[in-house]
Amino acid sequence: MFAAFALIFIFVGIGVYCAINFVYANDIAVKLNWFGGALLAFVVVTVLRLWFFMELNRLSIKREIKRVELQVSLLANKIDSAGKR
């Protein structure tokens, strides 16, 4: 996850660099190249952010499932000990 976070910052930097050069370019072909680079960088940032938040969601759900498993285990132990009396 730290690698994805670092990649997000790197591609934001690349996107901003391409966007700045797009504004200052004179030739239309060069402008299109800089625009394509900026667009690609921001698409990569979007995909990485989606992956990052889906990973956080997956870890949150995993924690909740473990909590439910613990509650079920405690309840089963309580029922077993009550039935043996």
Secondary structure as the mmCIF struct_conf table of DSSP 4:
data_model
#
loop_
_struct_conf.conf_type_id
_struct_conf.id
_struct_conf.beg_label_comp_id
_struct_conf.beg_label_asym_id
_struct_conf.beg_label_seq_id
_struct_conf.end_label_comp_id
_struct_conf.end_label_asym_id
_struct_conf.end_label_seq_id
HELX_RH_AL_P HELX_RH_AL_P1 PHE A 2 TYR A 24
BEND BEND1 ASP A 27 ASP A 27
HELX_RH_AL_P HELX_RH_AL_P2 ILE A 28 GLY A 83
#
